[in-house]
Amino acid sequence: MSMKKYEFRQRECIHQDDNVEGAFYNGVFYIQALQRLPVDAAVEMARKVGSFFWADAPNILVWLCNDCATELRLTETPRAMSQAARRQA
């Protein structure tokens, strides 16, 4: 029996280089949060994060600054945070 090794790729919001606080979020939760926004707001938010195919979301960790995470309301969903980010919180 072989165990599958999962590789996670990372994407970041445009604010990561500004030395602001943030955390990694599960790619699936990020996509679900985008889908809850009005179309114009979703497009604007998506422009702030490195792109990836939605089908790859389970293998993506998205780093968001606190402001972007709040805008997506991900801060209200602790399960959206990656395991490592939850341990640091």
Secondary structure per residue as TSV (DSSP state, phi and psi in degrees):
chain	resnum	aa	ss	phi	psi
A	1	M	-	360.0	126.3
A	2	S	-	-106.1	144.1
A	3	M	-	-96.8	133.5
A	4	K	-	-80.9	131.1
A	5	K	-	-93.3	123.3
A	6	Y	-	-92.6	132.2
A	7	E	-	-105.2	127.5
A	8	F	-	-104.5	134.6
A	9	R	E	-103.2	153.8
A	10	Q	E	-115.0	145.0
A	11	R	E	-130.0	153.9
A	12	E	E	-133.7	154.5
A	13	C	B	-78.6	165.1
A	14	I	T	-67.5	-10.0
A	15	H	T	-90.9	-1.9
A	16	Q	G	-60.6	-36.0
A	17	D	G	-75.6	-4.3
A	18	D	G	-89.0	8.4
A	19	N	T	55.3	44.3
A	20	V	-	-103.8	161.7
A	21	E	-	-68.9	145.8
A	22	G	E	-169.1	-176.8
A	23	A	E	-153.8	163.3
A	24	F	E	-89.0	137.9
A	25	Y	E	-123.6	149.7
A	26	N	E	-60.9	132.9
A	27	G	H	-60.0	-34.3
A	28	V	H	-66.1	-42.8
A	29	F	H	-66.2	-35.8
A	30	Y	H	-61.0	-47.3
A	31	I	H	-62.9	-43.4
A	32	Q	H	-62.1	-38.6
A	33	A	H	-66.3	-40.1
A	34	L	H	-60.7	-41.5
A	35	Q	H	-65.7	-22.8
A	36	R	H	-81.6	-14.9
A	37	L	S	-81.7	155.8
A	38	P	-	-60.4	153.0
A	39	V	H	-52.3	-50.2
A	40	D	H	-61.6	-41.1
A	41	A	H	-67.9	-37.4
A	42	A	H	-65.0	-42.3
A	43	V	H	-64.1	-43.5
A	44	E	H	-61.9	-43.5
A	45	M	H	-66.7	-43.8
A	46	A	H	-60.2	-30.5
A	47	R	T	-67.2	-19.9
A	48	K	T	-86.0	-8.7
A	49	V	B	-123.4	141.6
A	50	G	-	-54.2	137.9
A	51	S	-	-77.2	154.8
A	52	F	-	-159.2	158.4
A	53	F	-	-72.2	136.5
A	54	W	G	-58.8	-32.0
A	55	A	G	-64.4	-22.4
A	56	D	G	-86.7	-3.5
A	57	A	G	-51.1	-38.6
A	58	P	G	-62.1	-19.5
A	59	N	G	-108.3	16.8
A	60	I	E	-116.6	136.4
A	61	L	E	-110.3	126.5
A	62	V	E	-108.5	117.2
A	63	W	E	-85.5	124.6
A	64	L	E	-125.7	138.9
A	65	C	E	-67.6	165.2
A	66	N	H	-60.6	-36.0
A	67	D	H	-66.1	-44.9
A	68	C	H	-65.8	-40.9
A	69	A	H	-63.0	-38.8
A	70	T	H	-66.8	-42.0
A	71	E	H	-59.2	-35.5
A	72	L	T	-86.5	-4.3
A	73	R	T	63.8	26.4
A	74	L	G	-76.9	-21.7
A	75	T	G	-67.9	-17.2
A	76	E	G	-86.8	-3.6
A	77	T	-	-125.4	86.1
A	78	P	G	-54.9	-31.1
A	79	R	G	-63.9	-20.2
A	80	A	G	-70.4	-24.0
A	81	M	B	-73.3	147.1
A	82	S	-	-66.8	159.1
A	83	Q	H	-55.7	-45.3
A	84	A	H	-62.9	-40.2
A	85	A	H	-66.5	-37.6
A	86	R	H	-65.6	-36.7
A	87	R	H	-66.7	-32.4
A	88	Q	H	-78.1	-25.6
A	89	A	-	-69.6	360.0
